[in-house]
Amino acid sequence: MKEPKWVSVYDSHEEYTVHIKKLALEDAGIPVTIFDQRDSSYNAFGYIYLHVPIELKERALQVLEEQT
């Protein structure tokens, strides 16, 4: 079985907003993973990304748009 390809649908430097968006996607039945690119020493530099399977990208973007 092939592993799904993942694509970023949201990014922020604020951890709480990423988790709110992640919960919205999970509630819609969309698998989601967090990819944290912040500096590990300070957590002040860089972004946190939400990734979803590429085939669910459009649906995920729609869910995130409806949430705002």
C-alpha positions in Angstrom: 0.0 0.0 0.0 1.3 3.4 -1.0 1.9 6.0 1.7 -0.2 9.2 1.1 1.6 12.4 0.1 1.1 15.2 2.5 0.7 18.9 1.8 0.7 22.0 4.0 -2.6 23.8 4.4 -1.9 26.1 7.3 1.0 27.7 9.0 1.5 29.9 12.0 4.1 30.8 14.6 1.4 30.6 17.3 1.0 27.1 18.7 -2.5 27.6 20.0 -4.0 28.6 16.6 -2.4 25.6 15.0 -4.1 23.3 17.5 -7.5 25.0 17.0 -7.2 24.5 13.2 -6.0 20.9 13.8 -9.1 20.1 15.9 -11.4 21.6 13.2 -9.8 19.4 10.5 -10.0 16.3 12.7 -13.7 17.0 13.5 -14.3 17.0 9.7 -12.7 13.6 9.5 -9.5 14.8 7.8 -6.3 13.2 8.9 -3.8 15.9 9.9 -0.3 16.1 11.3 1.7 18.9 12.8 5.1 19.7 11.4 7.0 22.0 13.8 9.9 24.0 12.2 10.5 26.3 15.1 13.9 26.7 16.6 14.2 24.0 19.3 16.1 26.2 21.7 13.8 29.2 21.8 10.5 28.3 20.0 10.5 32.0 18.9 11.7 31.6 15.4 10.0 29.6 12.6 6.6 28.3 11.8 4.4 25.3 12.7 2.7 23.7 9.7 -0.5 21.6 9.4 -0.2 18.8 6.8 -3.0 16.8 5.3 -3.0 14.1 2.6 -2.8 15.8 -0.8 -6.1 14.3 -2.0 -7.9 16.0 0.9 -6.2 19.4 0.4 -9.2 21.2 -1.2 -11.6 19.9 1.5 -9.2 20.9 4.2 -8.9 24.4 2.8 -12.7 24.6 2.7 -13.0 23.6 6.3 -10.4 26.1 7.4 -12.1 28.9 5.4 -15.5 28.1 7.0 -13.9 28.3 10.4 -12.7 31.9 10.0 
